[in-house]
Each structure stands twice: as C-alpha cells, then as structure tokens.
Amino acid sequence: MENPSIHSEMPQGWNTRGPEEEEEIDLVELFYLLWGHIRQIVLCLVLGAVLAFGITRFFITPLYKATSSIYIVSASNNSVVNLTDLQIGAQLTADYQELMLSRPLLEDVVANLGLEMTTEELADQIDITNASDTRILKITVTSPDPQQAADVANELVKLARVYLPQIMETEEPNLVEEAILPTTKASPSYARSVILGGVLGAALCCGVLIVRQLLNDTFVTPDDIVKYFGVQPLATVPEAGSGPAAPKAKKPAGPNRKETT
C-alpha cells in the first residue's frame, strides 16, 4: 500500500513519472549529452587509435608462423588402402599428435638446431592440428624469428618421420609439404589494434561524461526546475557575481525531500 503521508509532503504540481517514462527521458538526455560532446568523443577515439598503434608498433614483438605437413600412412607392403587401414590411420594420427611433442624428440630438435631454449619453451611454440576426417597433420611453429620458425617445423618433421615409426612400429609418414620462410608476420594485427584502441578511447570518454552527468546535482537551467518539481518558474533573478564560480542550488535527492525556506 502507498503511504498517503508521502503524497501530502509533495509540493503541489510535483511531477510524478513512472519508471518507464523516467528511463525513456534519461536515455534521451544521455543521447543529447553525448551528441553535445561529439567532438571530445571523436578526439578520444582518434587518440585511442593512435596510442594503440604506437604500442603495437614499438612495444609488441611481431611473431611469424611456418607450417609443414605430413600424411599418416597405415597400409603395409604397398597394399591397397582399405577400410581397416583408414580406421587405423585415424588412430595413428592422434598418437602422432602426442608423440611429436615428446621430450626426447624436442631435445633432439634443440640440439640439432642449436636453440637456446628448453623443451618446454619449444613446445609452447609448436601447434599440431589435424583437419577433420583426414590423416594429414599440420605442424605450425610460431616464433619471433621467421627463419627459426621454418627450421624448427622442418626439423621436427624430419626427426618424427624417423623416430616415431620405430616407436609405433608403423609405416613412415609421407611428407606433404615443407615449411617455407614466412615473409609476413602473423601477429599482432595493426588494424585490430587500431580499431580496439579507438573503441576503448571513445567508450572511456562516454563513460566519463555519463558518470559526471549522473553525479551532477545542481540546477543549471529553469528546465531543471520543471523536470524535478513539475512547476514552471515565473522569473529568474541572477545573483550578484554570477558566473562559473557562483553557487548553484542542489537538486532534490528524491520525491520525499521537502523544500526549506
């Protein structure tokens, strides 16, 4: 039940609006608030994009990717591949994915190429994928050095073709393609960084404007009186020394607040 004393304390002509109407008016006000500061928002967008480009260009190390691939053979003695061979080949593919990242194999790669890294660090640079319904493994190496990325991918495939068939007692996989020296970086993307930086800059500016507006509890124009009290002021009298530093009246905290004289 509503408390009748609340309505008795309201000034005559108090503007009582429902939640839906208040939300609609608030959204319109926020739109005009942001539209009135469109220059500042665009400026923050540009600054955010420039800052993101600078950080990406000068502080983020570019990475390169090189990929080699092998085909898992399951037929023996050069026989015709049948359904059983295909099923066995699919199982071997999963085994190859795990064994190609085994410590002994990675240690040989590090030793043969003279890499100054541990096997764990090397494993973090290697990504082995298998396309759906195929027996083709793609070995992708990501490194800040493009030549190193290609060398690791090729050396890993070379050793895997020799060592893993001995361990698994299977046919040697066929080489599909060797890794070539990458000429373009895989990451970071300048376009993505610029777009993300611009969006974040504009969003930050809009957030500051909205928070400042919501925390502002002063009457600036006669329209604010109409909005919060529902009455039209007959006249306005400027105070002496009015200006930016002149004191302003405070907005009511809610409909239950009384005016004091």
C-alpha positions, 0 to 999 in steps of 0.5 A: 500500500502507498503511504498517503503521508508521502503524497501530502509532503509533495509540493503541489504540481510535483511531477510524478513519472513512472519508471518507464517514462523516467528511463525513456527521458534519461536515455534521451538526455544521455543521447543529447549529452553525448551528441553535445560532446561529439567532438571530445568523443571523436578526439578520444577515439582518434587518440585511442587509435593512435596510442594503440598503434604506437604500442603495437608498433614499438612495444609488441614483438611481431611473431611469424608462423611456418607450417609443414605437413605430413600424411599418416600412412597405415597400409603395409607392403604397398597394399591397397588402402582399405577400410581397416587401414583408414580406421587405423590411420585415424588412430595413428594420427592422434598418437602422432599428435602426442608423440611429436611433442615428446621430450626426447624428440624436442631435445633432439630438435634443440640440439640439432638446431642449436636453440637456446631454449628448453623443451618446454619453451619449444613446445609452447611454440609448436601447434599440431592440428589435424583437419577433420576426417583426414590423416594429414597433420599440420605442424605450425611453429610460431616464433619471433624469428621467421627463419627459426620458425621454418627450421624448427617445423622442418626439423621436427618433421624430419626427426618424427618421420624417423623416430616415431615409426620405430616407436609405433612400429608403423609405416613412415609418414609421407611428407606433404609439404615443407615449411617455407620462410614466412615473409609476413608476420602473423601477429599482432594485427595493426588494424585490430589494434587500431580499431580496439584502441579507438573503441576503448578511447571513445567508450572511456570518454562516454563513460566519463561524461555519463558518470559526471552527468549522473553525479551532477546535482545542481540546477543549471537551467529553469528546465531543471526546475520543471523536470524535478518539481513539475512547476514552471518558474515565473522569473529568474533573478541572477545573483550578484557575481554570477558566473562559473564560480557562483553557487548553484542550488542542489537538486532534490535527492528524491520525491520525499525531500521537502523544500526549506525556506 
